[in-house]
Structures are given as C-alpha cells and as structure tokens.
Amino acid sequence: MFKSLVRSFAAPVSKSLRSQQARAFSIHEHSSVELFSKNGVAVPLGYVANTPQEAFDAAKKIGGETVVKAQVLAGGRGKGHFKNGFQGGVHVAKTPEEARDLAAKMIGETLVTKQTGEAGKECQKVFVVEKKTIAHEYYFAILLDRSSYGPVLVASPYGGMDIEGVAEKNPEAIFKLPIDINKGIQLSDAEGLADKLGFKDSNKQSAVNTMMKLYELFIKSDATQIEINPLGETTDGKVLCMDAKLNFDDNAKFRQQDITKLIDATQIDPRETQSAKFGLNYIGLDGDIGCLVNGAGLAMATMDIIKMYGGEPANFLDLGGGANEKTIGEAFKIVTSDSRVNAILVNIFGGIIRCDVVAQGIINAVNQIGLKIPVVVRLQGTNVELGKELLKNSGIAVIPFDGLKEAAFKVVELNKKAEEARK
C-alpha cells in the first residue's frame, strides 16, 4: 500500500501503528474484481483457480494469452518470490498448459513480498485473467483522509509502478481531490481529474464513469480504501481496472455481511482470529515486547514509550472495557504464543474494567500457563489498591510500577537481558 503517499497528507499517528490497519479488513483481488463487475465497473475477464487443472480450464475458457496472479493479501506480488525458489507472483501465460504449470509453482507455496516480511503468506489459489494490450497505465485510488474529514481521490498518470516512488521523485504527478462526503462526487470532479490525467475523447467518458461508480461502491460498501494500479487504457478504447485492492471498515461488518463472507481466514494472523472470539483486538507487530492494554490511545502511548526507551512492541492487544478474568487469561495465551516475546508490559487504566479484575486475571493466567517470561504491571484507576494487594499476595513473579515511564524502562531492560541470555 502507498504508506508514504498517505503520510504526505494524513494527520500524524503513532509511529508504531503506521504500518497497521486496526480497523480494516481486506479481501482477495479476485473477490474485489467480482465486486467491481457486480457494480458496473469494467474489468478484464477472469476466473479464480484452486488447482493447476482449474487454472488450465480457466485459461482455455478465456482463450489467448492470460495473466496468472497469486492470491495473497499483500502488495508487491509481482516482485516477490516463493520459498520454493520460483520468482514472482504474477506471470503471463501464452497457453493453457503454461497457465497450469505456473499455477503448480504457486498454489500451496509461500510467497514473500516487501509487505509480508520473511514469513510470507501461503498462496492457496490463483486468479487467471485475460491479458489486455494496454496503451497507457494510470493510478487511481479512493481513501479516507483525516485532514479533509472524508474521502479523497488520489490519481496519477504514472500507474503500474511503485506509487510511493512516484510520490517521492515526482510529487507534482500525484493529484489529490478531497470529496465532500455530504455531497458526494460530482460529475465536474471526475471530469476535471480525467482531464488532469490526460484522458481524451470517448476514453475520457469511460474514465469518468469508472471514477463515479468506484466512488459509489466506496460509500455503499463502507470501504476505507479502493486502489487501482493500474487503471488501464486499452488499445481498443476501453478503460479497465486491471488490478484491485480493497479495504473495508471493520466496524461496519454488521451491515456488510456479503462482503464479510469474502474474508479469507487463512490469510489472517490466527492470533487476530482467536482474539476476536473473546472480544479482544490484536495486531501483530515486529518486536519482542508483549503489550496488554485497554484502549487504543493507551496502546499507542505504551508502544511509543517502549520505542523511546529502545524497545520494540510485539503487538497491540487491547483488552477493551468488557474484559474479565477469562478473557485476560486468553490475552496472555495469545501474546505468549509468539515465540519472539521476551517480556510483557501490562498497562491498564481501570474504568469500566476494574484493576482487581485485571490483577486476578493476570494471576490466573500466569498460574495456568506456567509463564516463564517476566511481566511488568502498571495499574491505575478503579480498585487499584485492591489490584495491587492481590498481585502482592499472589506469589507470582510480577513486577509492579505506578508510573508508565518506569514500567516501560524496566520491561525494555528485562527484554534486553532475555535477548542476551538467548545468545
């Protein structure tokens, strides 16, 4: 995704969360394309294939050259590599046989891209689409922008490439158009943007229609991002969405049941799935210090202060206001399931959730799972003294602090000692 592009006009957020989307869920490219087609947005003909034979059948049905695309929820597929040594997650196939052979090298294998990290993501299916001859590639996206309090259209005449690189080297080639969410996109908005991009004659009208329909889909589907890279202008005079990346507001799942059904659970961190079962919010990060907090604001403050003292958070695990002894125990199990975690910081401000309930949950969890790594606990708020007393008399090895700075400094120190002991 275009992180640096977003940062150039979005309000500042915690550095620890910039690479994460706590309130969004994604669907596969093939599902996005199906959604486009149902809503009148022009796309190339394509079929999803779960086996090499299905890829062969799809390519035969399409006829001519096809493009075989690995389906994983990550960007940079074309430049990625599979752990079996096969290079690239997007390839052109001249024949159905070639499409089958390409699919055989992708399906069931792990694709590593700049967004997945070295762990990669398993490719369980491919998307076989007709290959179009493109006269020009454009970039087009719609996303939510804090600074303009609503949707913003982002476009560039330089599509089919790293848009972050375009934004850095040639910022004047990036056009941004905020939309009044109460009025919606106007015909003049789409026409003006099409002119800036360089669309002419009949293709301009096709581009305008595409932008208008994509905006309608963005609003009615509670999307947080629709990204098309590239938006292709074909040699036969068509404007097609050649690629698609869609994210949706997690809070709108209750009214987007059809889209929610498109979520591929195999592409999601199992710890996120497990957390959701207990009403917890988990987001994995790249560090080795576990963070149990209540509330997103406290989470960001906790992770930022850990980083300030030289540590790296392993996760964002929000207990929320409705946590109880059982869910707190589950939270500890989830955090400690990450083998990289050397220490845990519990930072709770008791309001709806009482400090004594948190303390008892910590005691139960440490005893149940036989926790061996150090736990630093900072409690403040409702029933804080009772919570501290429970921890003091529990006999478990927790390290209490009243101040967040002291607690963060200590957990970073303990983490470094654990790292050294491992070496």
C-alpha positions as CSV (number, residue, x, y, z in Angstrom):
1,M,0.0,0.0,0.0
2,F,1.0,3.6,-0.6
3,K,2.1,4.4,3.0
4,S,4.4,7.3,2.3
5,L,1.8,8.8,-0.1
6,V,-0.8,8.6,2.6
7,R,1.5,10.2,5.2
8,S,2.1,13.2,2.9
9,F,-1.5,14.4,3.5
10,A,-2.8,12.5,6.5
11,A,-2.6,13.7,10.1
12,P,0.2,12.3,12.3
13,V,-0.5,9.0,14.1
14,S,1.6,6.8,16.4
15,K,4.7,5.5,14.5
16,S,4.1,2.1,16.0
17,L,0.8,1.8,14.2
18,R,1.5,3.5,10.8
19,S,2.1,0.2,9.1
20,Q,-1.0,-1.4,10.6
21,Q,-4.7,-1.1,10.0
22,A,-6.5,-1.7,13.2
23,R,-10.0,-1.1,11.9
24,A,-9.9,-2.5,8.4
25,F,-10.2,-5.9,6.7
26,S,-9.2,-6.9,3.2
27,I,-10.4,-9.3,0.5
28,H,-8.6,-11.0,-2.3
29,E,-8.1,-9.4,-5.7
30,H,-10.5,-11.9,-7.4
31,S,-13.2,-11.0,-4.9
32,S,-12.6,-7.3,-5.5
33,V,-12.9,-7.8,-9.2
34,E,-16.1,-9.7,-8.8
35,L,-17.4,-6.9,-6.6
36,F,-16.4,-4.3,-9.3
37,S,-18.2,-6.3,-12.0
38,K,-21.4,-6.5,-10.0
39,N,-21.4,-2.8,-9.6
40,G,-20.8,-1.9,-13.2
41,V,-17.1,-1.3,-13.1
42,A,-15.3,-2.6,-16.2
43,V,-12.7,-5.3,-15.5
44,P,-10.9,-8.0,-17.6
45,L,-12.5,-11.4,-17.8
46,G,-11.0,-13.7,-15.2
47,Y,-11.6,-16.9,-13.1
48,V,-10.2,-18.0,-9.8
49,A,-8.4,-21.4,-9.7
50,N,-7.8,-23.5,-6.7
51,T,-5.8,-26.2,-8.5
52,P,-3.4,-26.2,-11.6
53,Q,-6.1,-28.0,-13.5
54,E,-8.6,-25.3,-12.8
55,A,-6.1,-22.8,-14.0
56,F,-5.8,-24.7,-17.2
57,D,-9.5,-24.8,-17.6
58,A,-9.8,-21.1,-16.9
59,A,-7.1,-20.2,-19.4
60,K,-8.8,-22.4,-22.1
61,K,-12.1,-20.7,-21.4
62,I,-10.6,-17.2,-21.8
63,G,-8.6,-18.0,-24.9
64,G,-5.4,-16.3,-25.9
65,E,-2.8,-15.1,-23.5
66,T,-3.6,-14.9,-19.8
67,V,-2.1,-13.5,-16.7
68,V,-1.7,-15.8,-13.7
69,K,-1.8,-14.0,-10.4
70,A,-1.0,-15.4,-6.9
71,Q,-3.8,-14.6,-4.5
72,V,-2.3,-13.5,-1.2
73,L,-3.3,-10.4,0.8
74,A,-0.2,-8.4,0.3
75,G,1.2,-5.9,-2.2
76,G,4.3,-6.3,-4.3
77,R,3.4,-9.8,-5.6
78,G,5.0,-9.3,-9.0
79,K,8.4,-8.6,-7.4
80,G,8.0,-11.2,-4.7
81,H,9.5,-14.7,-4.6
82,F,8.2,-18.1,-3.4
83,K,10.1,-20.1,-0.8
84,N,10.4,-22.9,-3.3
85,G,12.6,-20.6,-5.4
86,F,10.1,-19.6,-8.0
87,Q,10.4,-15.8,-8.7
88,G,7.4,-13.5,-9.0
89,G,3.7,-13.9,-8.1
90,V,2.4,-12.5,-11.4
91,H,3.2,-14.1,-14.8
92,V,1.9,-14.1,-18.4
93,A,0.9,-17.5,-19.8
94,K,0.8,-17.9,-23.6
95,T,-1.1,-21.2,-23.5
96,P,-3.4,-23.1,-21.0
97,E,-0.6,-25.5,-20.4
98,E,1.7,-22.7,-19.3
99,A,-1.0,-21.3,-17.1
100,R,-1.3,-24.8,-15.4
101,D,2.4,-25.0,-14.9
102,L,2.6,-21.6,-13.4
103,A,-0.2,-22.3,-11.1
104,A,1.5,-25.5,-10.0
105,K,4.5,-23.5,-8.9
106,M,2.3,-21.0,-6.9
107,I,-0.5,-22.9,-5.3
108,G,0.4,-24.4,-1.9
109,E,3.6,-22.4,-1.8
110,T,4.6,-19.4,0.4
111,L,5.0,-16.0,-1.3
112,V,7.3,-13.5,0.2
113,T,6.9,-9.8,-0.7
114,K,8.1,-6.5,0.8
115,Q,4.8,-6.4,2.7
116,T,4.6,-9.9,4.1
117,G,8.1,-9.9,5.6
118,E,10.2,-13.1,5.5
119,A,7.4,-15.2,6.9
120,G,5.5,-14.7,3.7
121,K,1.9,-15.8,3.1
122,E,0.7,-19.1,1.6
123,C,-0.9,-18.9,-1.8
124,Q,-3.9,-21.2,-1.9
125,K,-5.3,-20.1,-5.2
126,V,-4.5,-18.0,-8.3
127,F,-6.5,-15.6,-10.4
128,V,-6.4,-16.3,-14.2
129,V,-7.3,-13.2,-16.3
130,E,-7.3,-12.3,-19.9
131,K,-4.2,-10.4,-21.0
132,K,-5.1,-7.0,-22.4
133,T,-2.9,-4.7,-24.6
134,I,-2.5,-1.5,-22.6
135,A,-1.9,1.8,-24.3
136,H,-1.4,3.7,-21.0
137,E,-1.4,2.8,-17.3
138,Y,-2.8,5.2,-14.7
139,Y,-3.1,5.1,-10.9
140,F,-6.4,5.7,-9.1
141,A,-7.4,5.3,-5.5
142,I,-10.1,6.5,-3.0
143,L,-9.3,6.5,0.7
144,L,-10.3,8.2,3.9
145,D,-8.3,11.2,4.8
146,R,-8.2,12.6,8.4
147,S,-7.1,16.0,7.3
148,S,-10.0,16.6,5.0
149,Y,-12.5,14.7,7.2
150,G,-13.7,12.5,4.4
151,P,-12.8,10.6,1.2
152,V,-10.1,11.8,-1.1
153,L,-9.4,10.8,-4.7
154,V,-5.7,10.1,-5.4
155,A,-4.6,9.7,-9.0
156,S,-1.6,9.8,-11.3
157,P,-0.8,9.4,-15.0
158,Y,2.0,7.1,-13.8
159,G,0.4,3.8,-13.0
160,G,1.6,0.2,-13.0
161,M,4.6,1.1,-10.8
162,D,5.5,1.9,-7.2
163,I,3.3,4.9,-6.4
164,E,5.4,5.7,-3.3
165,G,8.4,6.1,-5.6
166,V,6.3,8.4,-7.9
167,A,5.2,10.5,-4.9
168,E,8.8,10.9,-3.7
169,K,10.5,11.6,-7.0
170,N,7.7,13.4,-8.9
171,P,5.2,14.7,-6.4
172,E,3.6,17.1,-8.9
173,A,2.4,14.0,-10.8
174,I,0.1,13.0,-7.8
175,F,-3.3,14.6,-7.9
176,K,-5.4,14.7,-4.7
177,L,-9.0,15.7,-4.7
178,P,-11.0,15.8,-1.4
179,I,-14.7,15.0,-1.7
180,D,-17.4,16.5,0.5
181,I,-18.9,13.3,1.9
182,N,-22.3,15.0,2.3
183,K,-22.5,15.9,-1.4
184,G,-20.6,13.0,-2.8
185,I,-18.6,13.0,-6.0
186,Q,-19.8,15.5,-8.7
187,L,-19.5,15.0,-12.4
188,S,-17.3,18.0,-12.6
189,D,-14.9,16.4,-10.1
190,A,-14.5,13.3,-12.2
191,E,-14.2,15.2,-15.4
192,G,-11.6,17.6,-14.0
193,L,-9.5,14.7,-12.7
194,A,-9.8,12.8,-16.0
195,D,-8.5,15.9,-17.8
196,K,-5.5,16.2,-15.5
197,L,-4.7,12.6,-16.1
198,G,-4.8,13.1,-19.8
199,F,-7.8,11.1,-20.9
200,K,-9.3,12.2,-24.2
201,D,-12.4,11.8,-26.3
202,S,-14.5,8.7,-25.7
203,N,-12.0,7.3,-23.2
204,K,-12.5,10.3,-21.0
205,Q,-16.1,9.5,-20.6
206,S,-15.2,5.9,-19.7
207,A,-12.7,7.1,-17.1
208,V,-15.3,9.5,-15.6
209,N,-17.9,6.7,-15.4
210,T,-15.3,4.4,-13.8
211,M,-14.4,7.0,-11.1
212,M,-18.1,7.7,-10.4
213,K,-19.0,4.1,-10.0
214,L,-16.0,3.3,-7.8
215,Y,-16.9,6.2,-5.5
216,E,-20.5,4.9,-5.3
217,L,-19.1,1.4,-4.3
218,F,-16.6,3.0,-1.8
219,I,-19.5,4.7,0.0
220,K,-22.1,1.9,0.0
221,S,-19.6,-0.8,0.9
222,D,-18.1,1.1,3.9
223,A,-14.7,0.9,2.2
224,T,-11.6,2.6,3.7
225,Q,-9.6,2.2,0.6
226,I,-10.1,1.3,-3.1
227,E,-6.8,1.2,-5.0
228,I,-6.5,0.5,-8.7
229,N,-2.9,0.1,-10.0
230,P,-3.0,0.1,-12.9
231,L,-6.2,1.7,-14.3
232,G,-5.6,0.7,-17.9
233,E,-6.5,2.4,-21.1
234,T,-6.5,-0.4,-23.7
235,T,-5.6,-0.1,-27.4
236,D,-9.2,-0.9,-28.3
237,G,-10.5,2.2,-26.5
238,K,-11.6,0.7,-23.1
239,V,-10.8,1.8,-19.6
240,L,-10.4,-1.2,-17.3
241,C,-9.5,-1.8,-13.7
242,M,-6.5,-4.1,-14.2
243,D,-5.8,-4.7,-10.5
244,A,-7.7,-4.1,-7.3
245,K,-7.0,-3.7,-3.6
246,L,-10.0,-3.0,-1.3
247,N,-10.1,-2.5,2.5
248,F,-13.3,-2.1,4.5
249,D,-14.2,-0.6,7.9
250,D,-14.2,-3.4,10.4
251,N,-16.8,-1.6,12.4
252,A,-19.3,-1.9,9.5
253,K,-19.2,-5.7,9.3
254,F,-22.7,-5.9,10.8
255,R,-24.2,-4.2,7.7
256,Q,-21.8,-5.7,5.2
257,Q,-22.4,-9.3,5.6
258,D,-22.0,-10.3,2.0
259,I,-18.5,-8.6,1.9
260,T,-17.6,-10.1,5.3
261,K,-18.2,-13.6,3.9
262,L,-15.4,-12.9,1.4
263,I,-12.7,-12.7,4.1
264,D,-10.1,-15.4,3.8
265,A,-9.3,-16.5,7.3
266,T,-6.2,-18.4,6.1
267,Q,-4.6,-15.0,5.2
268,I,-5.2,-13.5,8.7
269,D,-2.9,-13.9,11.7
270,P,-4.5,-16.7,13.7
271,R,-3.9,-14.7,16.8
272,E,-6.2,-12.0,15.4
273,T,-8.9,-14.6,14.8
274,Q,-8.5,-16.0,18.3
275,S,-8.6,-12.6,19.8
276,A,-11.8,-11.7,18.0
277,K,-13.5,-14.8,19.6
278,F,-13.1,-13.2,23.0
279,G,-13.8,-9.6,22.1
280,L,-10.1,-8.6,22.1
281,N,-8.3,-6.6,19.5
282,Y,-4.9,-8.0,18.5
283,I,-2.5,-6.6,15.9
284,G,0.9,-8.2,15.4
285,L,4.0,-6.0,15.1
286,D,7.6,-6.8,14.5
287,G,9.1,-6.5,18.0
288,D,9.6,-8.8,21.1
289,I,7.8,-7.0,24.0
290,G,4.1,-8.0,24.5
291,C,1.7,-5.2,25.3
292,L,-1.6,-5.7,27.1
293,V,-3.6,-2.5,27.4
294,N,-7.1,-1.2,27.5
295,G,-8.0,1.4,24.9
296,A,-6.3,2.3,21.6
297,G,-5.0,5.6,22.9
298,L,-3.3,4.0,25.9
299,A,-1.9,1.3,23.5
300,M,-0.3,3.9,21.2
301,A,1.2,5.7,24.2
302,T,2.5,2.4,25.6
303,M,4.1,1.4,22.4
304,D,5.6,4.8,21.7
305,I,7.3,5.0,25.2
306,I,8.6,1.4,24.7
307,K,10.2,2.5,21.5
308,M,11.5,5.7,23.2
309,Y,13.5,3.5,25.6
310,G,14.9,1.4,22.8
311,G,12.4,-1.5,22.8
312,E,10.1,-2.8,20.0
313,P,6.5,-3.8,20.7
314,A,5.5,-7.3,19.6
315,N,1.8,-6.5,19.4
316,F,-1.1,-4.3,20.1
317,L,-3.5,-6.2,22.3
318,D,-6.5,-4.2,23.5
319,L,-8.5,-5.8,26.3
320,G,-11.2,-3.2,25.9
321,G,-13.7,-2.3,28.6
322,G,-15.5,-5.6,28.8
323,A,-12.6,-7.9,29.7
324,N,-12.9,-10.3,32.6
325,E,-10.7,-12.8,34.3
326,K,-11.2,-15.4,31.5
327,T,-10.5,-13.0,28.6
328,I,-7.5,-11.7,30.3
329,G,-6.2,-15.2,30.6
330,E,-6.8,-15.7,26.9
331,A,-5.0,-12.5,26.1
332,F,-1.9,-13.8,27.9
333,K,-2.1,-17.1,26.0
334,I,-2.3,-15.2,22.7
335,V,0.7,-12.9,23.5
336,T,2.9,-15.7,24.7
337,S,2.1,-17.8,21.6
338,D,4.6,-15.5,19.8
339,S,8.0,-17.2,20.5
340,R,9.7,-13.8,20.0
341,V,8.1,-12.3,23.1
342,N,10.7,-12.0,25.9
343,A,8.8,-9.8,28.3
344,I,5.3,-8.4,28.8
345,L,4.1,-5.0,29.8
346,V,0.5,-4.8,31.2
347,N,-0.7,-1.2,31.3
348,I,-4.2,-0.7,32.5
349,F,-6.2,2.3,33.5
350,G,-9.2,0.9,35.4
351,G,-12.5,2.5,34.5
352,I,-15.2,0.2,33.1
353,I,-12.7,-2.7,33.8
354,R,-11.6,-2.8,37.4
355,C,-8.0,-3.1,38.4
356,D,-8.7,-6.0,40.8
357,V,-10.4,-8.0,37.9
358,V,-7.3,-7.4,35.8
359,A,-5.0,-8.5,38.7
360,Q,-6.9,-11.7,39.2
361,G,-6.9,-12.4,35.5
362,I,-3.1,-12.0,35.5
363,I,-2.7,-14.3,38.5
364,N,-4.9,-16.9,36.9
365,A,-3.1,-16.7,33.5
366,V,0.4,-16.9,35.0
367,N,-0.5,-19.9,37.1
368,Q,-2.4,-21.7,34.2
369,I,0.2,-21.4,31.5
370,G,3.2,-21.5,33.8
371,L,4.6,-18.3,32.4
372,K,8.4,-18.1,32.5
373,I,9.0,-14.7,30.9
374,P,8.9,-11.5,33.1
375,V,5.7,-9.5,33.4
376,V,5.8,-5.8,34.3
377,V,2.4,-4.5,35.5
378,R,1.2,-0.9,35.8
379,L,-2.3,-0.4,37.2
380,Q,-4.1,2.8,37.8
381,G,-7.8,3.7,38.3
382,T,-10.8,1.9,39.8
383,N,-9.8,-0.5,42.7
384,V,-6.1,-0.1,42.0
385,E,-5.1,-0.7,45.6
386,L,-7.1,-3.9,45.8
387,G,-5.5,-5.0,42.5
388,K,-2.0,-4.3,43.8
389,E,-2.8,-6.2,47.0
390,L,-3.9,-9.2,45.0
391,L,-0.7,-9.2,43.0
392,K,1.4,-8.7,46.1
393,N,-0.1,-11.7,47.9
394,S,-0.3,-14.0,44.8
395,G,3.2,-15.3,45.0
396,I,3.6,-14.9,41.2
397,A,6.6,-13.2,39.8
398,V,5.3,-9.9,38.5
399,I,7.0,-6.5,38.7
400,P,4.6,-3.7,39.7
401,F,5.0,0.0,38.9
402,D,2.9,3.1,39.4
403,G,4.4,5.1,36.6
404,L,4.4,4.3,32.9
405,K,7.9,5.6,32.3
406,E,9.4,3.4,35.0
407,A,7.4,0.4,33.8
408,A,8.4,0.9,30.2
409,F,12.1,1.4,31.1
410,K,12.0,-1.8,33.2
411,V,10.3,-4.0,30.5
412,V,12.9,-2.9,27.9
413,E,15.7,-3.6,30.3
414,L,14.3,-7.1,31.1
415,N,13.8,-7.8,27.4
416,K,17.4,-6.9,26.6
417,K,18.6,-9.3,29.3
418,A,16.5,-12.1,27.9
419,E,17.9,-11.4,24.4
420,E,21.4,-11.6,25.7
421,A,20.6,-14.9,27.6
422,R,19.3,-16.4,24.4
423,K,22.6,-15.7,22.5
